[in-house]
């Protein structure tokens, strides 16, 4: 069976990106999985193929302009112009007070989380226009709509993703629908890394879940299901929105 459309998922080798790539493939999309980790990207693609889906991998750092150009080109050549783009790759940075935050880590966090999203938009939008339109979902965070102590670089980067999403949505309506996904803490490698760093500094990571009204972290598939709905089924009038899936955290 031929793919029903072409999708690009950055950060598709693990976590929310991997789960979203698999669900998009189940819906019949040809999925280009982009990740900096070759092994993870290939594992995602192999899993999709084993389930009867269509996928290919591209390995690279999304903060590099040539990588963004390459993944759009690869999608067009393999599956056609992108009709769905999950601009999802992210980096958590360090847990440290702002006054002690290493400049190199601050710049790296913004490179992946802001420049990477910007380059994705800049390269995907023309290809999506040429194909007749589509949908884009940028991954922000609950840290993009509120402050989180000792995660200043991550917070700054995710606030920037919200701004990029809103500006791009205004520019591209009505041909391309662009929204931002704002997950709360989710049971992923990234959150496990944050928990471990917090514990190493003498903190108790269980307090993170205790602050969430639902009393737990999100499951990866819960966030992925929402992402796929936004990319494939959400009403055409929904654009420029920042959509939380955080167990009530940002409303508490």
C-alpha positions as CSV (number, residue, x, y, z in Angstrom):
1,X,0.0,0.0,0.0
2,X,1.3,3.5,-0.9
3,X,1.7,6.0,1.9
4,X,-1.3,8.3,2.5
5,X,1.0,11.3,3.0
6,X,4.6,12.2,4.0
7,X,5.6,13.0,7.6
8,X,8.9,14.2,9.1
9,X,9.5,13.6,12.8
10,X,12.7,15.1,14.4
11,X,13.9,13.5,17.6
12,X,12.1,10.4,16.2
13,X,14.6,7.9,17.7
14,X,13.1,7.9,21.2
15,X,10.4,9.1,23.6
16,X,7.5,11.2,22.3
17,X,9.1,11.4,18.8
18,X,9.4,7.7,18.4
19,X,5.9,7.0,19.6
20,X,4.5,9.6,17.3
21,X,6.5,8.3,14.3
22,X,5.0,4.8,14.9
23,X,1.5,6.1,15.2
24,X,1.8,8.2,12.1
25,X,3.1,5.1,10.2
26,X,0.1,3.1,11.5
27,X,-2.1,5.7,9.9
28,X,-0.5,5.1,6.6
29,X,2.1,7.9,6.5
30,X,5.5,7.5,5.0
31,X,7.7,8.7,7.9
32,X,11.1,10.2,7.8
33,X,12.7,9.7,11.2
34,X,15.4,12.3,12.0
35,X,17.6,11.8,15.0
36,X,21.2,12.6,16.1
37,X,21.5,9.0,17.3
38,X,21.9,6.5,14.4
39,X,21.1,3.4,16.4
40,X,17.9,4.9,17.9
41,X,16.7,6.2,14.5
42,X,17.3,2.8,12.8
43,X,15.5,1.0,15.6
44,X,12.4,3.2,15.1
45,X,12.5,2.6,11.4
46,X,12.9,-1.1,11.8
47,X,10.0,-1.2,14.2
48,X,7.8,0.6,11.8
49,X,8.8,-1.7,8.9
50,X,8.2,-4.8,11.0
51,X,4.7,-3.6,11.6
52,X,4.1,-3.1,7.9
53,X,4.7,0.6,7.7
54,X,6.9,2.9,5.6
55,X,9.8,4.7,7.1
56,X,13.3,5.9,6.5
57,X,16.0,7.4,8.7
58,X,18.2,10.5,8.5
59,X,20.9,11.0,11.1
60,X,22.0,14.5,11.9
61,X,22.0,17.5,14.3
62,X,18.9,19.5,13.7
63,X,20.7,22.7,14.7
64,X,22.8,22.5,11.5
65,X,21.3,24.2,8.4
66,X,22.5,21.5,6.0
67,X,20.8,18.8,8.1
68,X,17.4,20.6,7.9
69,X,17.8,21.0,4.2
70,X,18.8,17.3,3.9
71,X,15.8,15.9,5.8
72,X,13.4,17.9,3.7
73,X,15.1,16.8,0.5
74,X,15.1,13.1,1.7
75,X,11.4,13.2,2.6
76,X,10.5,14.7,-0.8
77,X,12.6,12.1,-2.7
78,X,11.3,9.1,-0.6
79,X,7.7,9.9,0.2
80,X,6.8,13.2,-1.5
81,X,6.4,16.7,-0.1
82,X,5.8,16.7,3.7
83,X,2.1,17.0,4.7
84,X,2.8,16.6,8.4
85,X,5.9,17.8,10.3
86,X,6.5,17.1,14.0
87,X,9.3,19.6,14.8
88,X,10.1,17.8,18.0
89,X,13.9,17.3,18.6
90,X,15.0,18.7,22.0
91,X,17.8,18.9,24.5
92,X,17.2,19.4,28.3
93,X,20.5,21.1,29.1
94,X,21.8,21.2,32.6
95,X,20.1,21.6,36.0
96,X,21.9,24.5,37.5
97,X,21.2,28.0,39.0
98,X,21.2,30.7,36.4
99,X,24.1,32.5,38.0
100,X,26.2,29.4,37.6
101,X,24.9,28.2,34.3
102,X,27.7,27.4,31.8
103,X,27.5,29.6,28.7
104,X,28.4,26.6,26.5
105,X,25.4,24.6,27.8
106,X,23.1,27.6,27.4
107,X,24.2,28.0,23.8
108,X,23.9,24.3,23.1
109,X,20.4,24.2,24.5
110,X,19.2,27.1,22.4
111,X,20.9,25.7,19.4
112,X,18.9,22.5,19.4
113,X,15.7,23.8,20.8
114,X,15.4,27.2,19.1
115,X,17.7,27.2,16.0
116,X,16.7,23.6,15.3
117,X,13.0,24.5,15.3
118,X,13.6,27.6,13.3
119,X,15.6,25.7,10.7
120,X,12.9,23.1,10.5
121,X,10.2,25.7,9.8
122,X,12.4,27.6,7.4
123,X,13.1,24.5,5.3
124,X,9.8,22.5,5.6
125,X,7.4,25.4,4.9
126,X,8.4,26.0,1.3
127,X,8.2,22.2,0.5
128,X,4.9,22.0,2.3
129,X,3.5,25.0,0.3
130,X,4.7,23.4,-2.9
131,X,2.8,20.2,-2.0
132,X,-0.4,22.1,-1.4
133,X,-0.2,22.6,2.4
134,X,-0.2,20.6,5.6
135,X,0.2,20.7,9.3
136,X,3.2,21.5,11.6
137,X,3.5,20.8,15.3
138,X,6.4,22.3,17.2
139,X,7.2,20.7,20.6
140,X,7.4,23.4,23.3
141,X,6.8,22.4,27.0
142,X,5.0,23.3,30.1
143,X,8.4,25.1,30.7
144,X,7.5,27.2,27.7
145,X,4.5,28.8,29.5
146,X,5.9,29.0,33.1
147,X,9.1,29.2,34.9
148,X,11.1,26.2,36.2
149,X,13.9,26.8,38.7
150,X,17.4,25.7,37.6
151,X,16.3,25.1,34.0
152,X,16.8,28.6,32.7
153,X,18.2,27.6,29.3
154,X,15.5,25.0,28.7
155,X,12.7,27.5,29.8
156,X,14.1,30.2,27.6
157,X,14.3,27.9,24.6
158,X,10.8,26.6,25.0
159,X,9.4,30.1,25.5
160,X,11.1,30.9,22.2
161,X,9.4,27.9,20.5
162,X,6.0,29.3,21.6
163,X,6.9,32.6,20.0
164,X,8.2,31.0,16.8
165,X,5.0,28.9,16.5
166,X,2.7,31.9,16.9
167,X,4.6,34.0,14.4
168,X,4.8,31.2,11.8
169,X,1.1,30.4,12.2
170,X,0.2,34.0,11.4
171,X,2.5,34.0,8.3
172,X,1.2,30.7,6.9
173,X,-2.5,30.7,7.5
174,X,-4.6,29.5,5.9
175,X,-2.4,27.1,3.9
176,X,-0.4,25.6,6.7
177,X,-1.7,25.0,10.2
178,X,1.0,25.5,12.9
179,X,0.6,24.8,16.6
180,X,2.8,24.2,19.6
181,X,2.5,21.1,21.8
182,X,3.3,21.8,25.5
183,X,3.8,18.5,27.4
184,X,4.2,18.3,31.1
185,X,6.8,15.9,32.6
186,X,6.7,12.7,30.6
187,X,8.2,9.3,31.2
188,X,11.0,9.7,28.7
189,X,14.8,9.5,28.6
190,X,14.9,13.3,28.9
191,X,12.8,13.3,32.1
192,X,14.8,10.4,33.5
193,X,18.0,12.4,32.9
194,X,16.5,15.4,34.7
195,X,15.4,13.2,37.6
196,X,18.9,11.7,37.9
197,X,20.6,15.1,37.9
198,X,18.2,16.4,40.5
199,X,18.8,13.4,42.7
200,X,22.6,13.8,42.3
201,X,22.3,17.3,43.6
202,X,20.5,16.1,46.7
203,X,17.0,16.7,45.6
204,X,14.0,14.4,45.6
205,X,12.6,14.0,42.0
206,X,9.4,12.5,43.4
207,X,8.3,16.0,44.2
208,X,7.9,16.7,40.5
209,X,5.1,14.2,40.1
210,X,3.6,15.3,43.4
211,X,3.0,18.8,41.9
212,X,1.0,17.4,39.0
213,X,-2.7,17.2,39.8
214,X,-2.9,13.8,38.1
215,X,-0.2,12.6,40.4
216,X,2.1,11.1,37.8
217,X,4.1,11.8,34.7
218,X,2.5,11.4,31.3
219,X,2.9,8.2,29.5
220,X,4.7,8.6,26.1
221,X,1.8,7.2,24.1
222,X,-0.7,9.7,25.7
223,X,1.4,12.6,24.4
224,X,2.0,10.9,21.0
225,X,-1.8,10.3,20.5
226,X,-2.5,14.0,21.1
227,X,0.4,14.9,18.7
228,X,-1.0,12.7,16.0
229,X,-4.5,14.1,16.4
230,X,-3.2,17.6,16.1
231,X,-1.2,16.7,13.0
232,X,-4.0,14.7,11.3
233,X,-7.5,15.3,12.6
234,X,-7.7,18.6,14.4
235,X,-10.1,21.2,12.9
236,X,-8.6,23.4,10.1
237,X,-9.5,26.5,12.2
238,X,-7.0,25.4,15.0
239,X,-3.8,27.2,14.4
240,X,-1.4,29.4,16.4
241,X,-2.4,27.6,19.6
242,X,-0.2,26.4,22.5
243,X,-1.8,23.2,23.6
244,X,-0.9,21.7,27.0
245,X,-1.0,18.0,27.9
246,X,0.3,18.2,31.4
247,X,-2.1,16.6,33.8
248,X,-3.3,20.0,34.9
249,X,0.1,21.2,36.0
250,X,-0.1,24.7,34.4
251,X,-3.6,25.3,35.7
252,X,-2.9,24.3,39.3
